[in-house]
Amino acid sequence: VPSPDEDDFDDLIRFTDQVMVITDHLQGDYRLVDSALPFAVPDGRLTMLDVEDELDFQRTVAAIEKIPDIDSDTARELLRAELLREPNEYVTAASTALAERHPGLTVEGVVQLGHPLSVARDYVDRNKVGLIVLNTKDATQLAMHGEAYAMTVELRRTPLLLL
């Protein structure tokens, strides 16, 4: 999906210094990274952005707080650590593998809790992202899921590769 401000989309998207993949379940999602790689210049940057939804996390913590047998503070910290552990491990493994295949490419992982659209918008605004790659649906949906739709509308000034 091209940026509406660009006249010559082919020249814009052929290669870019900054490619970003966005997901809320980065671990095991090689398709996003594999789809983004052909568009990155050899000495560019690939950012893997995984944002675990803060509202979902808070809702889960609120349910745990209602169970008197569970220490809520400990559960909150353990749950946060576990939610972020897997995507961080994926970023580390992917960075190692990509360093061998693409030695000049800088690989960056951004893994955090937050509102996915807000975090993505802030990152794109602060960095010169030339292409965003994101999944548009999962196995249980026939149409584009809500978060992908929102990102497609909100991030339309940056070229998007929708999978």
Disulfide bonds with the S-S distance in Angstrom:
none
